[in-house]
Structure formats: structure tokens, C-alpha cells
Amino acid sequence: MKIAISCTLLVVLMGSLNGVAAAGESDNELPKRVVHFADLDLTRNAGVAVLYARIRFAAREVCGPVDERIWQSLVARNRCVTQAIARAVTDVNVPTLTSYHLTKTGQRITLAEQR
């Protein structure tokens, strides 16, 4: 079954490259990229992989270039990209994408016990 998704996803920069966020900064003031995915079937692995690639690309664009000669710049950019991807995956809130992201990052989810 094809999921019809008419919304867009905003990949939001979670912090500045120098690691210092301005006090009181809102999401509206942070750089964003729109990632369209209404054309993808997120019930299929291929669709999820394409969306994840789009999110990664947008996160790298939003987080800006890095001066690879400066280790701190590389670390800050990687942190920015990681946070932007995680935020985007959370915003989409589709189990197949979340599972794909967790697999790619080696993360695990621990579910709360039912009482």
C-alpha cells in the first residue's frame, strides 16, 4: 500500500558550527532545507533509503562546509549533521524510517516495560 504523504520535512540545524547557539534562538531563525517525500512509498525499503539519503544530503547542506584542516570544524559539522538527521527522522515519525536510521547509526531503542 502506498502511503500518500503531502507534507514536507524540514531539516533544522541543531546548533552553529562553532558549537555556540545564540540565546533565545528559535527554530524559525535556524537554517532549514525542505525535503519532499510525497513521491516515496515509505512501506518499502527502497523508498525509505531514498528519503534517508535526501535527509542526509539536506543536513550536510544546512550544516555547511567544513575546513578539513581544522579538526574542531569537522567534529562540529559531524555533530550538526547527526543532530539534524535525528531531528528529521523524528519529525517524519514513520517506523520504517526510524528503524532504518537506527540500523544506520547502530543505535538501539529500549522500550519501557508495561505495568
Biopython code that builds the backbone (N, CA, C, O; Angstrom):
import numpy as np
from Bio.PDB.StructureBuilder import StructureBuilder

atoms = [
    (1, "MET", "N", (0.847, -1.165, 0.000)),
    (1, "MET", "CA", (0.000, 0.000, 0.000)),
    (1, "MET", "C", (0.899, 1.237, 0.000)),
    (1, "MET", "O", (1.829, 1.348, 0.799)),
    (2, "LYS", "N", (0.609, 2.134, -0.886)),
    (2, "LYS", "CA", (1.390, 3.367, -0.978)),
    (2, "LYS", "C", (0.850, 4.388, 0.007)),
    (2, "LYS", "O", (-0.351, 4.655, 0.048)),
    (3, "ILE", "N", (1.739, 4.950, 0.791)),
    (3, "ILE", "CA", (1.354, 5.990, 1.745)),
    (3, "ILE", "C", (1.403, 7.322, 1.012)),
    (3, "ILE", "O", (2.429, 7.686, 0.437)),
    (4, "ALA", "N", (0.308, 8.035, 1.034)),
    (4, "ALA", "CA", (0.268, 9.355, 0.412)),
    (4, "ALA", "C", (0.663, 10.382, 1.462)),
    (4, "ALA", "O", (-0.059, 10.615, 2.431)),
    (5, "ILE", "N", (1.796, 10.976, 1.254)),
    (5, "ILE", "CA", (2.294, 11.971, 2.200)),
    (5, "ILE", "C", (2.394, 13.284, 1.462)),
    (5, "ILE", "O", (3.155, 13.418, 0.504)),
    (6, "SER", "N", (1.619, 14.254, 1.916)),
    (6, "SER", "CA", (1.618, 15.539, 1.228)),
    (6, "SER", "C", (2.388, 16.602, 1.987)),
    (6, "SER", "O", (2.462, 17.750, 1.549)),
    (7, "CYS", "N", (2.957, 16.231, 3.114)),
    (7, "CYS", "CA", (3.692, 17.230, 3.886)),
    (7, "CYS", "C", (5.165, 17.223, 3.488)),
    (7, "CYS", "O", (5.615, 16.360, 2.734)),
    (8, "THR", "N", (5.874, 18.158, 3.985)),
    (8, "THR", "CA", (7.308, 18.223, 3.744)),
    (8, "THR", "C", (8.036, 18.118, 5.067)),
    (8, "THR", "O", (7.448, 18.282, 6.136)),
    (9, "LEU", "N", (9.281, 17.851, 4.978)),
    (9, "LEU", "CA", (10.115, 17.689, 6.152)),
    (9, "LEU", "C", (11.133, 18.812, 6.184)),
    (9, "LEU", "O", (11.766, 19.121, 5.174)),
    (10, "LEU", "N", (11.282, 19.409, 7.328)),
    (10, "LEU", "CA", (12.292, 20.443, 7.485)),
    (10, "LEU", "C", (13.464, 19.868, 8.258)),
    (10, "LEU", "O", (13.305, 19.363, 9.370)),
    (11, "VAL", "N", (14.635, 19.950, 7.660)),
    (11, "VAL", "CA", (15.842, 19.552, 8.355)),
    (11, "VAL", "C", (16.382, 20.824, 8.997)),
    (11, "VAL", "O", (16.697, 21.797, 8.311)),
    (12, "VAL", "N", (16.481, 20.802, 10.299)),
    (12, "VAL", "CA", (16.836, 22.005, 11.036)),
    (12, "VAL", "C", (18.234, 21.863, 11.615)),
    (12, "VAL", "O", (18.587, 20.832, 12.189)),
    (13, "LEU", "N", (18.995, 22.883, 11.457)),
    (13, "LEU", "CA", (20.313, 22.938, 12.050)),
    (13, "LEU", "C", (20.164, 23.002, 13.556)),
    (13, "LEU", "O", (19.503, 23.905, 14.069)),
    (14, "MET", "N", (20.759, 22.073, 14.271)),
    (14, "MET", "CA", (20.586, 21.993, 15.719)),
    (14, "MET", "C", (21.561, 22.902, 16.476)),
    (14, "MET", "O", (21.364, 23.149, 17.666)),
    (15, "GLY", "N", (22.549, 23.377, 15.849)),
    (15, "GLY", "CA", (23.491, 24.271, 16.517)),
    (15, "GLY", "C", (24.403, 24.884, 15.487)),
    (15, "GLY", "O", (24.431, 24.431, 14.342)),
    (16, "SER", "N", (25.131, 25.877, 15.852)),
    (16, "SER", "CA", (26.036, 26.514, 14.898)),
    (16, "SER", "C", (27.318, 25.705, 14.796)),
    (16, "SER", "O", (27.591, 24.868, 15.656)),
    (17, "LEU", "N", (28.104, 25.943, 13.758)),
    (17, "LEU", "CA", (29.326, 25.182, 13.555)),
    (17, "LEU", "C", (30.344, 25.383, 14.662)),
    (17, "LEU", "O", (31.151, 24.493, 14.931)),
    (18, "ASN", "N", (30.316, 26.528, 15.298)),
    (18, "ASN", "CA", (31.282, 26.744, 16.366)),
    (18, "ASN", "C", (30.782, 26.220, 17.697)),
    (18, "ASN", "O", (31.461, 26.364, 18.713)),
    (19, "GLY", "N", (29.582, 25.604, 17.705)),
    (19, "GLY", "CA", (29.072, 24.969, 18.900)),
    (19, "GLY", "C", (28.410, 25.915, 19.876)),
    (19, "GLY", "O", (27.999, 25.494, 20.957)),
    (20, "VAL", "N", (28.296, 27.189, 19.520)),
    (20, "VAL", "CA", (27.668, 28.148, 20.412)),
    (20, "VAL", "C", (26.393, 28.648, 19.763)),
    (20, "VAL", "O", (26.438, 29.304, 18.722)),
    (21, "ALA", "N", (25.260, 28.346, 20.368)),
    (21, "ALA", "CA", (23.977, 28.806, 19.844)),
    (21, "ALA", "C", (23.619, 30.113, 20.528)),
    (21, "ALA", "O", (23.858, 30.295, 21.722)),
    (22, "ALA", "N", (23.053, 31.003, 19.764)),
    (22, "ALA", "CA", (22.636, 32.275, 20.342)),
    (22, "ALA", "C", (21.487, 32.036, 21.307)),
    (22, "ALA", "O", (20.587, 31.242, 21.036)),
    (23, "ALA", "N", (21.529, 32.727, 22.427)),
    (23, "ALA", "CA", (20.477, 32.570, 23.435)),
    (23, "ALA", "C", (19.156, 33.031, 22.860)),
    (23, "ALA", "O", (19.079, 34.079, 22.220)),
    (24, "GLY", "N", (18.113, 32.244, 23.090)),
    (24, "GLY", "CA", (16.777, 32.621, 22.654)),
    (24, "GLY", "C", (16.505, 32.374, 21.184)),
    (24, "GLY", "O", (15.487, 32.834, 20.667)),
    (25, "GLU", "N", (17.378, 31.665, 20.499)),
    (25, "GLU", "CA", (17.177, 31.388, 19.086)),
    (25, "GLU", "C", (16.031, 30.403, 18.916)),
    (25, "GLU", "O", (15.976, 29.389, 19.612)),
    (26, "SER", "N", (15.126, 30.689, 18.009)),
    (26, "SER", "CA", (14.005, 29.782, 17.770)),
    (26, "SER", "C", (14.256, 28.982, 16.502)),
    (26, "SER", "O", (15.166, 29.293, 15.733)),
    (27, "ASP", "N", (13.439, 27.940, 16.283)),
    (27, "ASP", "CA", (13.575, 27.120, 15.075)),
    (27, "ASP", "C", (13.411, 27.955, 13.813)),
    (27, "ASP", "O", (13.989, 27.622, 12.778)),
    (28, "ASN", "N", (12.633, 29.035, 13.879)),
    (28, "ASN", "CA", (12.403, 29.876, 12.711)),
    (28, "ASN", "C", (13.656, 30.618, 12.280)),
    (28, "ASN", "O", (13.758, 31.031, 11.124)),
    (29, "GLU", "N", (14.612, 30.796, 13.183)),
    (29, "GLU", "CA", (15.825, 31.539, 12.875)),
    (29, "GLU", "C", (16.956, 30.636, 12.396)),
    (29, "GLU", "O", (17.976, 31.128, 11.914)),
    (30, "LEU", "N", (16.792, 29.336, 12.520)),
    (30, "LEU", "CA", (17.837, 28.395, 12.130)),
    (30, "LEU", "C", (17.711, 28.038, 10.651)),
    (30, "LEU", "O", (16.603, 27.995, 10.117)),
    (31, "PRO", "N", (18.844, 27.782, 9.985)),
    (31, "PRO", "CA", (18.793, 27.394, 8.574)),
    (31, "PRO", "C", (17.998, 26.099, 8.392)),
    (31, "PRO", "O", (18.057, 25.200, 9.231)),
    (32, "LYS", "N", (17.260, 26.015, 7.294)),
    (32, "LYS", "CA", (16.419, 24.842, 7.022)),
    (32, "LYS", "C", (16.494, 24.462, 5.556)),
    (32, "LYS", "O", (16.827, 25.285, 4.703)),
    (33, "ARG", "N", (16.185, 23.224, 5.277)),
    (33, "ARG", "CA", (16.007, 22.731, 3.912)),
    (33, "ARG", "C", (14.725, 21.926, 3.909)),
    (33, "ARG", "O", (14.454, 21.178, 4.849)),
    (34, "VAL", "N", (13.945, 22.072, 2.873)),
    (34, "VAL", "CA", (12.725, 21.289, 2.724)),
    (34, "VAL", "C", (13.083, 20.009, 1.979)),
    (34, "VAL", "O", (13.740, 20.042, 0.939)),
    (35, "VAL", "N", (12.645, 18.896, 2.524)),
    (35, "VAL", "CA", (12.857, 17.597, 1.897)),
    (35, "VAL", "C", (11.481, 17.033, 1.554)),
    (35, "VAL", "O", (10.697, 16.695, 2.441)),
    (36, "HIS", "N", (11.204, 16.937, 0.272)),
    (36, "HIS", "CA", (9.912, 16.414, -0.180)),
    (36, "HIS", "C", (9.974, 14.894, -0.239)),
    (36, "HIS", "O", (10.980, 14.319, -0.653)),
    (37, "PHE", "N", (8.887, 14.251, 0.178)),
    (37, "PHE", "CA", (8.879, 12.797, 0.104)),
    (37, "PHE", "C", (7.504, 12.224, -0.203)),
    (37, "PHE", "O", (7.272, 11.036, 0.018)),
    (38, "ALA", "N", (6.608, 13.029, -0.697)),
    (38, "ALA", "CA", (5.269, 12.542, -1.058)),
    (38, "ALA", "C", (5.335, 11.520, -2.197)),
    (38, "ALA", "O", (4.421, 10.713, -2.364)),
    (39, "ASP", "N", (6.416, 11.558, -2.975)),
    (39, "ASP", "CA", (6.576, 10.647, -4.102)),
    (39, "ASP", "C", (7.112, 9.274, -3.702)),
    (39, "ASP", "O", (7.237, 8.391, -4.550)),
    (40, "LEU", "N", (7.428, 9.086, -2.422)),
    (40, "LEU", "CA", (8.064, 7.850, -1.977)),
    (40, "LEU", "C", (7.085, 6.942, -1.241)),
    (40, "LEU", "O", (6.186, 7.411, -0.543)),
    (41, "ASP", "N", (7.271, 5.655, -1.406)),
    (41, "ASP", "CA", (6.496, 4.662, -0.678)),
    (41, "ASP", "C", (7.333, 4.240, 0.532)),
    (41, "ASP", "O", (8.276, 3.459, 0.407)),
    (42, "LEU", "N", (6.970, 4.772, 1.707)),
    (42, "LEU", "CA", (7.757, 4.517, 2.905)),
    (42, "LEU", "C", (7.441, 3.171, 3.552)),
    (42, "LEU", "O", (7.944, 2.873, 4.635)),
    (43, "THR", "N", (6.614, 2.358, 2.897)),
    (43, "THR", "CA", (6.397, 0.993, 3.370)),
    (43, "THR", "C", (7.407, 0.049, 2.726)),
    (43, "THR", "O", (7.472, -1.129, 3.076)),
    (44, "ARG", "N", (8.184, 0.560, 1.800)),
    (44, "ARG", "CA", (9.195, -0.240, 1.104)),
    (44, "ARG", "C", (10.594, 0.274, 1.443)),
    (44, "ARG", "O", (10.808, 1.477, 1.593)),
    (45, "ASN", "N", (11.533, -0.653, 1.561)),
    (45, "ASN", "CA", (12.906, -0.295, 1.907)),
    (45, "ASN", "C", (13.516, 0.695, 0.924)),
    (45, "ASN", "O", (14.262, 1.589, 1.324)),
    (46, "ALA", "N", (13.207, 0.543, -0.343)),
    (46, "ALA", "CA", (13.778, 1.442, -1.352)),
    (46, "ALA", "C", (13.328, 2.883, -1.119)),
    (46, "ALA", "O", (14.137, 3.805, -1.222)),
    (47, "GLY", "N", (12.065, 3.083, -0.812)),
    (47, "GLY", "CA", (11.554, 4.427, -0.539)),
    (47, "GLY", "C", (12.177, 5.029, 0.697)),
    (47, "GLY", "O", (12.517, 6.212, 0.717)),
    (48, "VAL", "N", (12.328, 4.222, 1.727)),
    (48, "VAL", "CA", (12.939, 4.679, 2.978)),
    (48, "VAL", "C", (14.399, 5.064, 2.738)),
    (48, "VAL", "O", (14.861, 6.088, 3.243)),
    (49, "ALA", "N", (15.119, 4.259, 1.978)),
    (49, "ALA", "CA", (16.526, 4.543, 1.690)),
    (49, "ALA", "C", (16.675, 5.841, 0.912)),
    (49, "ALA", "O", (17.594, 6.618, 1.174)),
    (50, "VAL", "N", (15.787, 6.083, -0.037)),
    (50, "VAL", "CA", (15.840, 7.329, -0.811)),
    (50, "VAL", "C", (15.563, 8.525, 0.095)),
    (50, "VAL", "O", (16.261, 9.536, 0.013)),
    (51, "LEU", "N", (14.560, 8.422, 0.954)),
    (51, "LEU", "CA", (14.261, 9.527, 1.870)),
    (51, "LEU", "C", (15.428, 9.785, 2.808)),
    (51, "LEU", "O", (15.780, 10.939, 3.048)),
    (52, "TYR", "N", (16.027, 8.744, 3.336)),
    (52, "TYR", "CA", (17.162, 8.913, 4.242)),
    (52, "TYR", "C", (18.322, 9.603, 3.526)),
    (52, "TYR", "O", (18.986, 10.461, 4.108)),
    (53, "ALA", "N", (18.565, 9.237, 2.284)),
    (53, "ALA", "CA", (19.627, 9.889, 1.501)),
    (53, "ALA", "C", (19.314, 11.367, 1.291)),
    (53, "ALA", "O", (20.209, 12.208, 1.370)),
    (54, "ARG", "N", (18.053, 11.687, 1.025)),
    (54, "ARG", "CA", (17.652, 13.085, 0.866)),
    (54, "ARG", "C", (17.856, 13.863, 2.167)),
    (54, "ARG", "O", (18.329, 14.999, 2.151)),
    (55, "ILE", "N", (17.496, 13.246, 3.286)),
    (55, "ILE", "CA", (17.665, 13.888, 4.589)),
    (55, "ILE", "C", (19.144, 14.132, 4.867)),
    (55, "ILE", "O", (19.522, 15.218, 5.308)),
    (56, "ARG", "N", (19.982, 13.128, 4.613)),
    (56, "ARG", "CA", (21.438, 13.285, 4.820)),
    (56, "ARG", "C", (22.005, 14.401, 3.968)),
    (56, "ARG", "O", (22.805, 15.208, 4.442)),
    (57, "PHE", "N", (21.594, 14.450, 2.711)),
    (57, "PHE", "CA", (22.073, 15.497, 1.815)),
    (57, "PHE", "C", (21.665, 16.876, 2.339)),
    (57, "PHE", "O", (22.482, 17.795, 2.390)),
    (58, "ALA", "N", (20.401, 17.009, 2.726)),
    (58, "ALA", "CA", (19.900, 18.287, 3.237)),
    (58, "ALA", "C", (20.628, 18.681, 4.522)),
    (58, "ALA", "O", (20.962, 19.851, 4.710)),
    (59, "ALA", "N", (20.874, 17.718, 5.400)),
    (59, "ALA", "CA", (21.580, 18.012, 6.647)),
    (59, "ALA", "C", (22.991, 18.513, 6.362)),
    (59, "ALA", "O", (23.460, 19.454, 7.003)),
    (60, "ARG", "N", (23.660, 17.894, 5.413)),
    (60, "ARG", "CA", (25.021, 18.332, 5.053)),
    (60, "ARG", "C", (25.006, 19.739, 4.451)),
    (60, "ARG", "O", (25.904, 20.541, 4.706)),
    (61, "GLU", "N", (23.989, 20.027, 3.658)),
    (61, "GLU", "CA", (23.854, 21.359, 3.078)),
    (61, "GLU", "C", (23.591, 22.404, 4.164)),
    (61, "GLU", "O", (24.201, 23.474, 4.167)),
    (62, "VAL", "N", (22.685, 22.088, 5.078)),
    (62, "VAL", "CA", (22.316, 23.014, 6.144)),
    (62, "VAL", "C", (23.499, 23.263, 7.075)),
    (62, "VAL", "O", (23.708, 24.386, 7.532)),
    (63, "CYS", "N", (24.260, 22.231, 7.349)),
    (63, "CYS", "CA", (25.360, 22.360, 8.301)),
    (63, "CYS", "C", (26.593, 23.019, 7.689)),
    (63, "CYS", "O", (27.538, 23.354, 8.404)),
    (64, "GLY", "N", (26.589, 23.201, 6.405)),
    (64, "GLY", "CA", (27.635, 23.971, 5.750)),
    (64, "GLY", "C", (28.924, 23.213, 5.515)),
    (64, "GLY", "O", (29.089, 22.071, 5.945)),
    (65, "PRO", "N", (29.827, 23.874, 4.827)),
    (65, "PRO", "CA", (31.112, 23.247, 4.506)),
    (65, "PRO", "C", (31.987, 23.152, 5.757)),
    (65, "PRO", "O", (31.730, 23.792, 6.777)),
    (66, "VAL", "N", (33.013, 22.339, 5.638)),
    (66, "VAL", "CA", (33.936, 22.159, 6.753)),
    (66, "VAL", "C", (35.353, 22.365, 6.246)),
    (66, "VAL", "O", (35.689, 21.985, 5.124)),
    (67, "ASP", "N", (36.163, 22.961, 7.072)),
    (67, "ASP", "CA", (37.586, 23.086, 6.767)),
    (67, "ASP", "C", (38.253, 21.851, 7.351)),
    (67, "ASP", "O", (38.480, 21.778, 8.559)),
    (68, "GLU", "N", (38.566, 20.881, 6.501)),
    (68, "GLU", "CA", (39.069, 19.599, 6.968)),
    (68, "GLU", "C", (40.438, 19.701, 7.631)),
    (68, "GLU", "O", (40.890, 18.746, 8.262)),
    (69, "ARG", "N", (41.096, 20.836, 7.497)),
    (69, "ARG", "CA", (42.381, 21.019, 8.171)),
    (69, "ARG", "C", (42.179, 21.352, 9.649)),
    (69, "ARG", "O", (43.102, 21.235, 10.455)),
    (70, "ILE", "N", (40.975, 21.764, 9.986)),
    (70, "ILE", "CA", (40.679, 22.134, 11.367)),
    (70, "ILE", "C", (39.792, 21.057, 11.969)),
    (70, "ILE", "O", (38.614, 20.955, 11.625)),
    (71, "TRP", "N", (40.341, 20.265, 12.852)),
    (71, "TRP", "CA", (39.650, 19.129, 13.451)),
    (71, "TRP", "C", (38.364, 19.549, 14.142)),
    (71, "TRP", "O", (37.356, 18.850, 14.036)),
    (72, "GLN", "N", (38.375, 20.669, 14.844)),
    (72, "GLN", "CA", (37.191, 21.143, 15.562)),
    (72, "GLN", "C", (36.048, 21.445, 14.608)),
    (72, "GLN", "O", (34.889, 21.197, 14.940)),
    (73, "SER", "N", (36.348, 21.967, 13.447)),
    (73, "SER", "CA", (35.329, 22.264, 12.443)),
    (73, "SER", "C", (34.675, 20.976, 11.961)),
    (73, "SER", "O", (33.457, 20.916, 11.791)),
    (74, "LEU", "N", (35.474, 19.962, 11.745)),
    (74, "LEU", "CA", (34.955, 18.666, 11.294)),
    (74, "LEU", "C", (34.068, 18.032, 12.364)),
    (74, "LEU", "O", (32.994, 17.516, 12.053)),
    (75, "VAL", "N", (34.505, 18.067, 13.601)),
    (75, "VAL", "CA", (33.730, 17.495, 14.705)),
    (75, "VAL", "C", (32.399, 18.227, 14.853)),
    (75, "VAL", "O", (31.356, 17.593, 15.011)),
    (76, "ALA", "N", (32.430, 19.558, 14.803)),
    (76, "ALA", "CA", (31.207, 20.349, 14.944)),
    (76, "ALA", "C", (30.244, 20.072, 13.793)),
    (76, "ALA", "O", (29.040, 19.948, 14.016)),
    (77, "ARG", "N", (30.755, 19.973, 12.572)),
    (77, "ARG", "CA", (29.887, 19.703, 11.425)),
    (77, "ARG", "C", (29.270, 18.317, 11.531)),
    (77, "ARG", "O", (28.078, 18.146, 11.275)),
    (78, "ASN", "N", (30.071, 17.329, 11.904)),
    (78, "ASN", "CA", (29.537, 15.976, 12.049)),
    (78, "ASN", "C", (28.450, 15.923, 13.114)),
    (78, "ASN", "O", (27.442, 15.238, 12.940)),
    (79, "ARG", "N", (28.648, 16.639, 14.212)),
    (79, "ARG", "CA", (27.635, 16.699, 15.261)),
    (79, "ARG", "C", (26.369, 17.357, 14.725)),
    (79, "ARG", "O", (25.263, 16.881, 14.984)),
    (80, "CYS", "N", (26.522, 18.432, 13.990)),
    (80, "CYS", "CA", (25.395, 19.138, 13.399)),
    (80, "CYS", "C", (24.610, 18.222, 12.463)),
    (80, "CYS", "O", (23.384, 18.153, 12.542)),
    (81, "VAL", "N", (25.315, 17.522, 11.580)),
    (81, "VAL", "CA", (24.666, 16.622, 10.620)),
    (81, "VAL", "C", (23.926, 15.502, 11.352)),
    (81, "VAL", "O", (22.787, 15.181, 11.016)),
    (82, "THR", "N", (24.572, 14.917, 12.343)),
    (82, "THR", "CA", (23.958, 13.837, 13.121)),
    (82, "THR", "C", (22.679, 14.308, 13.803)),
    (82, "THR", "O", (21.661, 13.617, 13.771)),
    (83, "GLN", "N", (22.737, 15.480, 14.416)),
    (83, "GLN", "CA", (21.565, 16.017, 15.104)),
    (83, "GLN", "C", (20.452, 16.389, 14.127)),
    (83, "GLN", "O", (19.276, 16.163, 14.411)),
    (84, "ALA", "N", (20.813, 16.949, 12.996)),
    (84, "ALA", "CA", (19.812, 17.343, 12.001)),
    (84, "ALA", "C", (19.099, 16.113, 11.436)),
    (84, "ALA", "O", (17.883, 16.130, 11.243)),
    (85, "ILE", "N", (19.857, 15.053, 11.172)),
    (85, "ILE", "CA", (19.255, 13.823, 10.662)),
    (85, "ILE", "C", (18.315, 13.222, 11.703)),
    (85, "ILE", "O", (17.192, 12.834, 11.380)),
    (86, "ALA", "N", (18.770, 13.146, 12.938)),
    (86, "ALA", "CA", (17.935, 12.580, 14.010)),
    (86, "ALA", "C", (16.651, 13.383, 14.182)),
    (86, "ALA", "O", (15.579, 12.811, 14.379)),
    (87, "ARG", "N", (16.757, 14.694, 14.108)),
    (87, "ARG", "CA", (15.566, 15.550, 14.251)),
    (87, "ARG", "C", (14.600, 15.316, 13.090)),
    (87, "ARG", "O", (13.388, 15.235, 13.293)),
    (88, "ALA", "N", (15.130, 15.209, 11.888)),
    (88, "ALA", "CA", (14.290, 14.990, 10.711)),
    (88, "ALA", "C", (13.577, 13.641, 10.794)),
    (88, "ALA", "O", (12.386, 13.549, 10.498)),
    (89, "VAL", "N", (14.298, 12.603, 11.192)),
    (89, "VAL", "CA", (13.697, 11.270, 11.322)),
    (89, "VAL", "C", (12.581, 11.308, 12.366)),
    (89, "VAL", "O", (11.521, 10.714, 12.167)),
    (90, "THR", "N", (12.814, 11.996, 13.460)),
    (90, "THR", "CA", (11.794, 12.141, 14.499)),
    (90, "THR", "C", (10.587, 12.894, 13.968)),
    (90, "THR", "O", (9.449, 12.519, 14.247)),
    (91, "ASP", "N", (10.824, 13.952, 13.209)),
    (91, "ASP", "CA", (9.727, 14.754, 12.665)),
    (91, "ASP", "C", (8.869, 13.962, 11.677)),
    (91, "ASP", "O", (7.649, 14.131, 11.654)),
    (92, "VAL", "N", (9.479, 13.108, 10.868)),
    (92, "VAL", "CA", (8.719, 12.299, 9.914)),
    (92, "VAL", "C", (7.856, 11.296, 10.670)),
    (92, "VAL", "O", (6.700, 11.067, 10.313)),
    (93, "ASN", "N", (8.422, 10.700, 11.715)),
    (93, "ASN", "CA", (7.669, 9.801, 12.596)),
    (93, "ASN", "C", (7.038, 8.624, 11.847)),
    (93, "ASN", "O", (5.847, 8.345, 11.989)),
    (94, "VAL", "N", (7.859, 7.945, 11.051)),
    (94, "VAL", "CA", (7.427, 6.745, 10.325)),
    (94, "VAL", "C", (8.314, 5.595, 10.814)),
    (94, "VAL", "O", (9.538, 5.678, 10.715)),
    (95, "PRO", "N", (7.716, 4.532, 11.336)),
    (95, "PRO", "CA", (8.511, 3.443, 11.915)),
    (95, "PRO", "C", (9.584, 2.871, 10.995)),
    (95, "PRO", "O", (10.681, 2.555, 11.456)),
    (96, "THR", "N", (9.296, 2.735, 9.720)),
    (96, "THR", "CA", (10.287, 2.157, 8.808)),
    (96, "THR", "C", (11.512, 3.068, 8.673)),
    (96, "THR", "O", (12.640, 2.583, 8.580)),
    (97, "LEU", "N", (11.291, 4.377, 8.662)),
    (97, "LEU", "CA", (12.411, 5.319, 8.589)),
    (97, "LEU", "C", (13.194, 5.323, 9.899)),
    (97, "LEU", "O", (14.424, 5.354, 9.892)),
    (98, "THR", "N", (12.488, 5.291, 11.006)),
    (98, "THR", "CA", (13.155, 5.252, 12.307)),
    (98, "THR", "C", (14.015, 3.999, 12.427)),
    (98, "THR", "O", (15.154, 4.073, 12.888)),
    (99, "SER", "N", (13.486, 2.858, 12.018)),
    (99, "SER", "CA", (14.228, 1.610, 12.059)),
    (99, "SER", "C", (15.469, 1.684, 11.167)),
    (99, "SER", "O", (16.549, 1.242, 11.557)),
    (100, "TYR", "N", (15.306, 2.242, 9.978)),
    (100, "TYR", "CA", (16.422, 2.393, 9.047)),
    (100, "TYR", "C", (17.515, 3.262, 9.666)),
    (100, "TYR", "O", (18.699, 2.934, 9.598)),
    (101, "HIS", "N", (17.098, 4.378, 10.270)),
    (101, "HIS", "CA", (18.040, 5.298, 10.915)),
    (101, "HIS", "C", (18.783, 4.604, 12.057)),
    (101, "HIS", "O", (19.999, 4.744, 12.187)),
    (102, "LEU", "N", (18.061, 3.867, 12.870)),
    (102, "LEU", "CA", (18.691, 3.171, 13.990)),
    (102, "LEU", "C", (19.697, 2.133, 13.506)),
    (102, "LEU", "O", (20.752, 1.954, 14.115)),
    (103, "THR", "N", (19.371, 1.455, 12.417)),
    (103, "THR", "CA", (20.281, 0.484, 11.832)),
    (103, "THR", "C", (21.532, 1.167, 11.293)),
    (103, "THR", "O", (22.645, 0.688, 11.507)),
    (104, "LYS", "N", (21.351, 2.279, 10.600)),
    (104, "LYS", "CA", (22.486, 3.009, 10.012)),
    (104, "LYS", "C", (23.413, 3.566, 11.080)),
    (104, "LYS", "O", (24.626, 3.624, 10.878)),
    (105, "THR", "N", (22.860, 3.974, 12.207)),
    (105, "THR", "CA", (23.656, 4.613, 13.254)),
    (105, "THR", "C", (24.089, 3.644, 14.346)),
    (105, "THR", "O", (24.860, 4.009, 15.233)),
    (106, "GLY", "N", (23.595, 2.407, 14.286)),
    (106, "GLY", "CA", (23.954, 1.424, 15.292)),
    (106, "GLY", "C", (23.288, 1.655, 16.642)),
    (106, "GLY", "O", (23.725, 1.106, 17.653)),
    (107, "GLN", "N", (22.248, 2.453, 16.661)),
    (107, "GLN", "CA", (21.552, 2.737, 17.906)),
    (107, "GLN", "C", (20.486, 1.679, 18.163)),
    (107, "GLN", "O", (20.050, 0.971, 17.255)),
    (108, "ARG", "N", (20.081, 1.594, 19.425)),
    (108, "ARG", "CA", (19.030, 0.666, 19.828)),
    (108, "ARG", "C", (17.997, 1.431, 20.626)),
    (108, "ARG", "O", (18.301, 2.446, 21.253)),
    (109, "ILE", "N", (16.778, 0.936, 20.597)),
    (109, "ILE", "CA", (15.706, 1.512, 21.385)),
    (109, "ILE", "C", (15.363, 0.530, 22.497)),
    (109, "ILE", "O", (15.224, -0.671, 22.263)),
    (110, "THR", "N", (15.230, 1.054, 23.700)),
    (110, "THR", "CA", (14.765, 0.238, 24.807)),
    (110, "THR", "C", (13.354, 0.695, 25.134)),
    (110, "THR", "O", (13.133, 1.844, 25.515)),
    (111, "LEU", "N", (12.412, -0.210, 24.984)),
    (111, "LEU", "CA", (11.024, 0.119, 25.256)),
    (111, "LEU", "C", (10.753, 0.004, 26.747)),
    (111, "LEU", "O", (11.313, -0.850, 27.435)),
    (112, "ALA", "N", (9.898, 0.865, 27.222)),
    (112, "ALA", "CA", (9.503, 0.836, 28.626)),
    (112, "ALA", "C", (8.676, -0.422, 28.893)),
    (112, "ALA", "O", (7.924, -0.889, 28.038)),
    (113, "GLU", "N", (8.833, -0.938, 30.067)),
    (113, "GLU", "CA", (8.045, -2.110, 30.448)),
    (113, "GLU", "C", (6.616, -1.690, 30.721)),
    (113, "GLU", "O", (6.357, -0.606, 31.244)),
    (114, "GLN", "N", (5.695, -2.563, 30.359)),
    (114, "GLN", "CA", (4.290, -2.312, 30.648)),
    (114, "GLN", "C", (3.998, -2.777, 32.067)),
    (114, "GLN", "O", (4.448, -3.849, 32.471)),
    (115, "ARG", "N", (3.267, -1.999, 32.812)),
    (115, "ARG", "CA", (2.951, -2.375, 34.208)),
    (115, "ARG", "C", (1.558, -2.848, 34.324)),
    (115, "ARG", "O", (1.116, -3.205, 35.416)),
]
sb = StructureBuilder()
sb.init_structure("model")
sb.init_model(0)
sb.init_chain("A")
sb.init_seg("    ")
for serial, (resi, resn, name, xyz) in enumerate(atoms, 1):
    if name == "N":
        sb.init_residue(resn, " ", resi, " ")
    sb.init_atom(name, np.array(xyz, "f"), 0.0, 1.0, " ", f" {name:<3s}", serial, name[0])
structure = sb.get_structure()
